């Protein structure tokens, strides 16, 4: 996801706007459960982009946490 790529190039310029946009849409996405907002897509939203801790809890289901855990384990082998 674009939020995770090259953060240093954009986060200081538009990071607050991105966080506000994600925060404003996240509750709608969680409630309406559009098909494109599957567990993998949820796992691509970084914790820093979610300003509401209760929304973050809703976002991080058990399946999403498993995806994140696998991603962290696989990235350990490529020097990240």
C-alpha positions as CSV (number, residue, x, y, z in Angstrom):
1,X,0.0,0.0,0.0
2,X,1.2,3.5,-0.7
3,X,1.1,4.5,3.0
4,X,3.9,2.1,3.7
5,X,6.1,3.0,0.7
6,X,8.6,5.8,0.9
7,X,7.0,7.4,4.1
8,X,9.9,9.8,4.4
9,X,9.0,11.4,1.1
10,X,5.4,12.3,1.9
11,X,4.5,11.8,5.6
12,X,5.9,15.2,6.7
13,X,4.1,17.0,3.9
14,X,0.6,15.4,3.8
15,X,0.7,12.9,6.7
16,X,-1.9,14.8,8.8
17,X,-4.3,15.0,5.8
18,X,-3.9,11.3,5.1
19,X,-4.6,10.4,8.7
20,X,-7.7,12.6,8.8
21,X,-8.9,11.0,5.5
22,X,-8.3,7.5,6.6
23,X,-9.9,8.2,10.0
24,X,-13.0,9.8,8.4
25,X,-13.6,6.8,6.1
26,X,-12.5,3.9,8.3
27,X,-15.7,3.7,10.4
28,X,-17.8,3.6,7.2
29,X,-15.6,0.9,5.7
30,X,-15.8,-1.2,8.9
31,X,-19.5,-0.8,9.2
32,X,-20.5,-1.3,5.5
33,X,-17.8,-4.0,4.9
34,X,-17.3,-3.4,1.2
35,X,-15.9,-6.4,-0.7
36,X,-12.6,-4.5,-1.5
37,X,-12.0,-4.0,2.2
38,X,-11.1,-7.6,3.0
39,X,-8.7,-8.6,5.8
40,X,-5.6,-8.2,3.6
41,X,-6.6,-4.7,2.7
42,X,-7.2,-3.9,6.4
43,X,-3.7,-5.2,7.2
44,X,-2.2,-2.6,5.0
45,X,-3.4,0.4,7.1
46,X,-0.6,1.3,9.4
47,X,-1.5,1.9,13.1
48,X,-0.3,5.6,12.9
49,X,-3.0,6.3,10.4
50,X,-5.8,5.4,12.8
51,X,-6.4,8.2,15.3
52,X,-9.2,6.4,17.2
53,X,-8.0,3.5,19.3
54,X,-11.4,1.9,19.3
55,X,-11.5,1.9,15.5
56,X,-8.0,0.4,15.5
57,X,-9.3,-2.5,17.7
58,X,-12.2,-3.1,15.3
59,X,-9.8,-3.0,12.4
60,X,-7.3,-5.5,13.9
61,X,-9.4,-8.7,13.9
62,X,-7.7,-12.0,14.6
63,X,-7.3,-12.7,10.9
64,X,-5.8,-9.3,10.3
65,X,-3.3,-9.8,13.1
66,X,-2.3,-13.1,11.6
67,X,-1.6,-11.5,8.3
68,X,0.5,-8.8,10.0
69,X,2.4,-11.4,12.0
70,X,3.2,-13.4,8.8
71,X,4.3,-10.2,7.1
72,X,6.6,-9.2,9.9
73,X,8.2,-12.7,10.0
74,X,8.8,-12.8,6.3
75,X,10.3,-9.3,6.3
76,X,12.9,-10.2,8.9
77,X,14.6,-12.3,6.3
78,X,15.1,-9.5,3.9
79,X,16.8,-7.1,6.2
80,X,13.9,-4.8,7.2
